Amino acid sequence: MTKAERIEMMRKRQAYFSAIAEEYVSFADFIKAQDMWLALMGVELTEYSKYITLYIQLDFTEYEQYYIIKSDEGTLTVSDIIMWQDDYCCNSWMNISTGKDADEEDIPRCY
């Protein structure tokens, strides 16, 4: 895949995960309903205090990590900021809505 094709696929994954997440208002309810299904699909779910990560190992060196967060409306959604292994085999943060590297203040923190 070209970088543009990969970013488009990331956007599709983010939209898909967002459509699922927006049905929930709590991380606990999302985990209870979706953890087994995500595990069957090979998506690793990890809960933190302010978000949930969805980690996808695409092949030996490529991965993507999405962040489920609470929206301003109170439902869950998926952040535009993802972590991924870029074309240079570096762990990078990207804003997939812009296709550019994420700013430091946008990167999720574990608390």
Backbone as JSON Lines, residues from 0, in Angstrom:
{"i":0,"aa":"M","n":[0.83,-1.19,0.0],"ca":[0.0,0.0,0.0],"c":[0.87,1.25,0.0]}
{"i":1,"aa":"T","n":[0.41,2.24,-0.69],"ca":[1.08,3.53,-0.6],"c":[0.69,4.18,0.73]}
{"i":2,"aa":"K","n":[1.39,5.23,1.11],"ca":[1.05,5.91,2.35],"c":[-0.37,6.48,2.29]}
{"i":3,"aa":"A","n":[-0.75,7.04,1.16],"ca":[-2.1,7.58,1.01],"c":[-3.16,6.49,1.16]}
{"i":4,"aa":"E","n":[-2.91,5.32,0.59],"ca":[-3.84,4.2,0.72],"c":[-3.93,3.72,2.16]}
{"i":5,"aa":"R","n":[-2.79,3.69,2.83],"ca":[-2.78,3.25,4.24],"c":[-3.54,4.24,5.11]}
{"i":6,"aa":"I","n":[-3.35,5.53,4.89],"ca":[-4.08,6.54,5.67],"c":[-5.57,6.4,5.42]}
{"i":7,"aa":"E","n":[-5.96,6.15,4.2],"ca":[-7.38,5.96,3.9],"c":[-7.93,4.73,4.63]}
{"i":8,"aa":"M","n":[-7.15,3.66,4.7],"ca":[-7.58,2.47,5.43],"c":[-7.67,2.77,6.93]}
{"i":9,"aa":"M","n":[-6.74,3.56,7.46],"ca":[-6.8,3.97,8.86],"c":[-8.09,4.75,9.14]}
{"i":10,"aa":"R","n":[-8.43,5.63,8.23],"ca":[-9.67,6.41,8.39],"c":[-10.9,5.51,8.37]}
{"i":11,"aa":"K","n":[-10.9,4.49,7.54],"ca":[-12.01,3.55,7.51],"c":[-12.09,2.76,8.81]}
{"i":12,"aa":"R","n":[-10.94,2.32,9.34],"ca":[-10.94,1.6,10.61],"c":[-11.44,2.51,11.74]}
{"i":13,"aa":"Q","n":[-10.96,3.75,11.74],"ca":[-11.37,4.69,12.78],"c":[-12.88,4.94,12.7]}
{"i":14,"aa":"A","n":[-13.42,5.09,11.53],"ca":[-14.86,5.31,11.36],"c":[-15.64,4.08,11.83]}
{"i":15,"aa":"Y","n":[-15.15,2.91,11.52],"ca":[-15.82,1.67,11.93],"c":[-15.81,1.56,13.45]}
{"i":16,"aa":"F","n":[-14.64,1.73,14.07],"ca":[-14.56,1.66,15.53],"c":[-15.41,2.75,16.19]}
{"i":17,"aa":"S","n":[-15.44,3.93,15.59],"ca":[-16.26,5.02,16.13],"c":[-17.74,4.67,16.09]}
{"i":18,"aa":"A","n":[-18.19,4.06,15.01],"ca":[-19.6,3.68,14.89],"c":[-19.99,2.69,15.99]}
{"i":19,"aa":"I","n":[-19.08,1.81,16.33],"ca":[-19.34,0.87,17.43],"c":[-19.3,1.59,18.77]}
{"i":20,"aa":"A","n":[-18.26,2.4,18.98],"ca":[-18.06,3.06,20.27],"c":[-19.17,4.04,20.62]}
{"i":21,"aa":"E","n":[-19.73,4.72,19.63],"ca":[-20.72,5.76,19.93],"c":[-22.01,5.21,20.52]}
{"i":22,"aa":"E","n":[-22.16,3.89,20.54],"ca":[-23.32,3.27,21.17],"c":[-23.18,3.22,22.69]}
{"i":23,"aa":"Y","n":[-22.02,3.59,23.21],"ca":[-21.73,3.44,24.64],"c":[-21.38,4.78,25.28]}
{"i":24,"aa":"V","n":[-21.65,4.88,26.59],"ca":[-21.29,6.08,27.33],"c":[-20.23,5.78,28.39]}
{"i":25,"aa":"S","n":[-19.92,4.51,28.61],"ca":[-18.88,4.19,29.59],"c":[-17.91,3.17,29.01]}
{"i":26,"aa":"F","n":[-16.67,3.26,29.48],"ca":[-15.65,2.3,29.05],"c":[-16.04,0.89,29.5]}
{"i":27,"aa":"A","n":[-16.58,0.77,30.72],"ca":[-16.95,-0.55,31.25],"c":[-17.99,-1.23,30.37]}
{"i":28,"aa":"D","n":[-19.01,-0.48,29.93],"ca":[-20.03,-1.07,29.07],"c":[-19.46,-1.47,27.72]}
{"i":29,"aa":"F","n":[-18.59,-0.64,27.16],"ca":[-17.96,-0.96,25.89],"c":[-17.14,-2.25,26.01]}
{"i":30,"aa":"I","n":[-16.33,-2.33,27.06],"ca":[-15.49,-3.51,27.25],"c":[-16.33,-4.77,27.44]}
{"i":31,"aa":"K","n":[-17.37,-4.66,28.26],"ca":[-18.23,-5.81,28.51],"c":[-18.86,-6.33,27.22]}
{"i":32,"aa":"A","n":[-19.29,-5.43,26.37],"ca":[-19.97,-5.81,25.13],"c":[-19.03,-6.18,23.99]}
{"i":33,"aa":"Q","n":[-17.84,-5.58,23.92],"ca":[-17.01,-5.7,22.72],"c":[-15.69,-6.46,22.9]}
{"i":34,"aa":"D","n":[-15.26,-6.71,24.12],"ca":[-13.94,-7.3,24.34],"c":[-13.77,-8.64,23.64]}
{"i":35,"aa":"M","n":[-14.71,-9.54,23.79],"ca":[-14.58,-10.86,23.18],"c":[-14.58,-10.77,21.66]}
{"i":36,"aa":"W","n":[-15.5,-9.98,21.1],"ca":[-15.56,-9.83,19.64],"c":[-14.25,-9.26,19.1]}
{"i":37,"aa":"L","n":[-13.72,-8.22,19.76],"ca":[-12.46,-7.63,19.3],"c":[-11.32,-8.65,19.4]}
{"i":38,"aa":"A","n":[-11.3,-9.43,20.48],"ca":[-10.26,-10.45,20.62],"c":[-10.34,-11.48,19.5]}
{"i":39,"aa":"L","n":[-11.55,-11.87,19.13],"ca":[-11.73,-12.81,18.02],"c":[-11.19,-12.25,16.71]}
{"i":40,"aa":"M","n":[-11.28,-10.94,16.55],"ca":[-10.81,-10.27,15.33],"c":[-9.31,-9.93,15.41]}
{"i":41,"aa":"G","n":[-8.67,-10.25,16.52],"ca":[-7.24,-9.98,16.65],"c":[-6.91,-8.57,17.11]}
{"i":42,"aa":"V","n":[-7.9,-7.88,17.69],"ca":[-7.69,-6.52,18.18],"c":[-7.52,-6.58,19.69]}
{"i":43,"aa":"E","n":[-6.36,-6.11,20.16],"ca":[-6.08,-6.12,21.6],"c":[-6.65,-4.86,22.25]}
{"i":44,"aa":"L","n":[-7.49,-5.04,23.25],"ca":[-8.13,-3.93,23.96],"c":[-7.45,-3.77,25.31]}
{"i":45,"aa":"T","n":[-7.05,-2.53,25.64],"ca":[-6.45,-2.23,26.94],"c":[-7.13,-1.0,27.51]}
{"i":46,"aa":"E","n":[-7.54,-1.09,28.78],"ca":[-8.21,0.03,29.42],"c":[-7.23,0.85,30.26]}
{"i":47,"aa":"Y","n":[-7.32,2.16,30.13],"ca":[-6.6,3.11,30.96],"c":[-7.66,3.98,31.64]}
{"i":48,"aa":"S","n":[-7.26,4.86,32.5],"ca":[-8.27,5.64,33.23],"c":[-9.02,6.63,32.34]}
{"i":49,"aa":"K","n":[-8.38,7.17,31.3],"ca":[-9.03,8.19,30.48],"c":[-9.31,7.76,29.04]}
{"i":50,"aa":"Y","n":[-8.94,6.55,28.68],"ca":[-9.19,6.05,27.34],"c":[-8.97,4.55,27.28]}
{"i":51,"aa":"I","n":[-9.36,3.97,26.15],"ca":[-9.11,2.56,25.84],"c":[-8.28,2.52,24.58]}
{"i":52,"aa":"T","n":[-7.3,1.64,24.53],"ca":[-6.55,1.47,23.29],"c":[-7.04,0.23,22.55]}
{"i":53,"aa":"L","n":[-7.04,0.32,21.24],"ca":[-7.3,-0.81,20.36],"c":[-6.05,-0.98,19.51]}
{"i":54,"aa":"Y","n":[-5.35,-2.09,19.73],"ca":[-4.06,-2.34,19.08],"c":[-4.24,-3.43,18.03]}
{"i":55,"aa":"I","n":[-3.8,-3.13,16.81],"ca":[-3.91,-4.08,15.7],"c":[-2.5,-4.36,15.17]}
{"i":56,"aa":"Q","n":[-2.06,-5.61,15.23],"ca":[-0.79,-6.01,14.64],"c":[-1.08,-6.45,13.21]}
{"i":57,"aa":"L","n":[-0.64,-5.67,12.23],"ca":[-0.98,-5.93,10.83],"c":[-0.08,-6.97,10.19]}
{"i":58,"aa":"D","n":[1.18,-6.92,10.48],"ca":[2.12,-7.95,10.05],"c":[3.29,-7.9,11.02]}
{"i":59,"aa":"F","n":[4.4,-8.47,10.65],"ca":[5.53,-8.57,11.58],"c":[6.0,-7.21,12.08]}
{"i":60,"aa":"T","n":[5.98,-6.2,11.23],"ca":[6.51,-4.9,11.63],"c":[5.48,-3.78,11.69]}
{"i":61,"aa":"E","n":[4.3,-3.97,11.12],"ca":[3.33,-2.88,11.05],"c":[2.22,-3.07,12.07]}
{"i":62,"aa":"Y","n":[1.87,-1.98,12.74],"ca":[0.76,-2.0,13.67],"c":[0.07,-0.63,13.65]}
{"i":63,"aa":"E","n":[-1.12,-0.6,14.23],"ca":[-1.85,0.65,14.43],"c":[-2.51,0.57,15.8]}
{"i":64,"aa":"Q","n":[-2.56,1.7,16.49],"ca":[-3.2,1.75,17.8],"c":[-4.17,2.92,17.82]}
{"i":65,"aa":"Y","n":[-5.42,2.62,18.09],"ca":[-6.5,3.61,18.12],"c":[-6.89,3.87,19.57]}
{"i":66,"aa":"Y","n":[-7.44,5.06,19.83],"ca":[-7.78,5.47,21.18],"c":[-9.27,5.8,21.28]}
{"i":67,"aa":"I","n":[-9.98,5.04,22.11],"ca":[-11.38,5.33,22.38],"c":[-11.41,6.32,23.54]}
{"i":68,"aa":"I","n":[-12.08,7.42,23.32],"ca":[-12.16,8.5,24.3],"c":[-13.63,8.9,24.48]}
{"i":69,"aa":"K","n":[-13.89,9.72,25.49],"ca":[-15.24,10.26,25.68],"c":[-15.4,11.52,24.84]}
{"i":70,"aa":"S","n":[-16.51,11.6,24.12],"ca":[-16.78,12.78,23.3],"c":[-17.39,13.87,24.17]}
{"i":71,"aa":"D","n":[-17.47,15.07,23.64],"ca":[-18.1,16.19,24.35],"c":[-19.59,15.92,24.6]}
{"i":72,"aa":"E","n":[-20.19,15.06,23.77],"ca":[-21.62,14.74,23.91],"c":[-21.86,13.66,24.97]}
{"i":73,"aa":"G","n":[-20.8,13.07,25.5],"ca":[-20.94,12.07,26.54],"c":[-20.83,10.63,26.07]}
{"i":74,"aa":"T","n":[-20.88,10.41,24.76],"ca":[-20.71,9.06,24.24],"c":[-19.24,8.8,23.97]}
{"i":75,"aa":"L","n":[-18.9,7.57,23.67],"ca":[-17.53,7.24,23.32],"c":[-17.3,7.49,21.83]}
{"i":76,"aa":"T","n":[-16.07,7.75,21.47],"ca":[-15.68,7.94,20.08],"c":[-14.23,7.51,19.95]}
{"i":77,"aa":"V","n":[-13.7,7.56,18.74],"ca":[-12.3,7.21,18.51],"c":[-11.55,8.47,18.09]}
{"i":78,"aa":"S","n":[-10.45,8.71,18.77],"ca":[-9.63,9.89,18.5],"c":[-9.09,9.88,17.08]}
{"i":79,"aa":"D","n":[-8.85,11.07,16.53],"ca":[-8.17,11.2,15.24],"c":[-6.68,10.93,15.37]}
{"i":80,"aa":"I","n":[-6.17,10.92,16.59],"ca":[-4.74,10.68,16.83],"c":[-4.53,9.18,17.01]}
{"i":81,"aa":"I","n":[-3.65,8.61,16.21],"ca":[-3.32,7.2,16.34],"c":[-1.8,7.05,16.44]}
{"i":82,"aa":"M","n":[-1.39,5.91,16.96],"ca":[0.03,5.56,16.93],"c":[0.17,4.44,15.9]}
{"i":83,"aa":"W","n":[1.25,4.49,15.16],"ca":[1.48,3.49,14.12],"c":[2.96,3.35,13.84]}
{"i":84,"aa":"Q","n":[3.32,2.29,13.16],"ca":[4.7,2.13,12.71],"c":[4.75,2.71,11.31]}
{"i":85,"aa":"D","n":[5.5,3.79,11.17],"ca":[5.51,4.51,9.91],"c":[6.38,3.81,8.86]}
{"i":86,"aa":"D","n":[6.52,4.44,7.72],"ca":[7.29,3.85,6.61],"c":[8.77,3.66,6.91]}
{"i":87,"aa":"Y","n":[9.26,4.29,7.97],"ca":[10.67,4.2,8.35],"c":[10.87,3.31,9.56]}
{"i":88,"aa":"C","n":[9.85,2.49,9.89],"ca":[9.87,1.57,11.04],"c":[10.01,2.3,12.37]}
{"i":89,"aa":"C","n":[9.49,3.51,12.44],"ca":[9.49,4.28,13.69],"c":[8.08,4.31,14.25]}
{"i":90,"aa":"N","n":[7.99,4.3,15.58],"ca":[6.71,4.48,16.24],"c":[6.36,5.95,16.13]}
{"i":91,"aa":"S","n":[5.24,6.26,15.47],"ca":[4.87,7.64,15.21],"c":[3.42,7.88,15.61]}
{"i":92,"aa":"W","n":[3.14,9.15,15.87],"ca":[1.78,9.6,16.15],"c":[1.31,10.39,14.94]}
{"i":93,"aa":"M","n":[0.06,10.14,14.53],"ca":[-0.47,10.84,13.37],"c":[-1.9,11.27,13.65]}
{"i":94,"aa":"N","n":[-2.23,12.44,13.13],"ca":[-3.63,12.87,13.11],"c":[-4.17,12.4,11.76]}
{"i":95,"aa":"I","n":[-5.03,11.38,11.78],"ca":[-5.47,10.81,10.51],"c":[-6.47,11.69,9.78]}
{"i":96,"aa":"S","n":[-7.02,12.68,10.46],"ca":[-7.9,13.6,9.73],"c":[-7.1,14.53,8.83]}
{"i":97,"aa":"T","n":[-5.84,14.82,9.23],"ca":[-4.98,15.68,8.41],"c":[-3.91,14.89,7.67]}
{"i":98,"aa":"G","n":[-3.59,13.68,8.16],"ca":[-2.51,12.89,7.56],"c":[-1.14,13.38,7.96]}
{"i":99,"aa":"K","n":[-1.06,14.25,8.96],"ca":[0.22,14.81,9.41],"c":[0.57,14.3,10.81]}
{"i":100,"aa":"D","n":[1.84,14.43,11.18],"ca":[2.26,14.05,12.53],"c":[1.43,14.81,13.55]}
{"i":101,"aa":"A","n":[1.12,14.14,14.67],"ca":[0.32,14.75,15.72],"c":[1.18,15.71,16.53]}
{"i":102,"aa":"D","n":[0.56,16.77,17.01],"ca":[1.24,17.7,17.9],"c":[1.39,17.07,19.28]}
{"i":103,"aa":"E","n":[2.42,17.42,20.0],"ca":[2.71,16.85,21.32],"c":[1.5,16.91,22.25]}
{"i":104,"aa":"E","n":[0.79,18.04,22.27],"ca":[-0.34,18.19,23.2],"c":[-1.54,17.31,22.81]}
{"i":105,"aa":"D","n":[-1.57,16.78,21.61],"ca":[-2.66,15.92,21.17],"c":[-2.47,14.46,21.55]}
{"i":106,"aa":"I","n":[-1.25,14.07,21.89],"ca":[-0.93,12.67,22.14],"c":[-1.5,12.24,23.48]}
{"i":107,"aa":"P","n":[-2.28,11.12,23.51],"ca":[-2.86,10.65,24.76],"c":[-1.8,10.26,25.78]}
{"i":108,"aa":"R","n":[-2.12,10.46,27.04],"ca":[-1.23,10.09,28.14],"c":[-1.95,9.09,29.06]}
{"i":109,"aa":"C","n":[-1.21,8.17,29.63],"ca":[-1.77,7.22,30.6],"c":[-1.75,7.86,31.98]}
{"i":110,"aa":"Y","n":[-2.91,7.92,32.64],"ca":[-3.0,8.47,33.99],"c":[-3.69,7.48,34.89]}
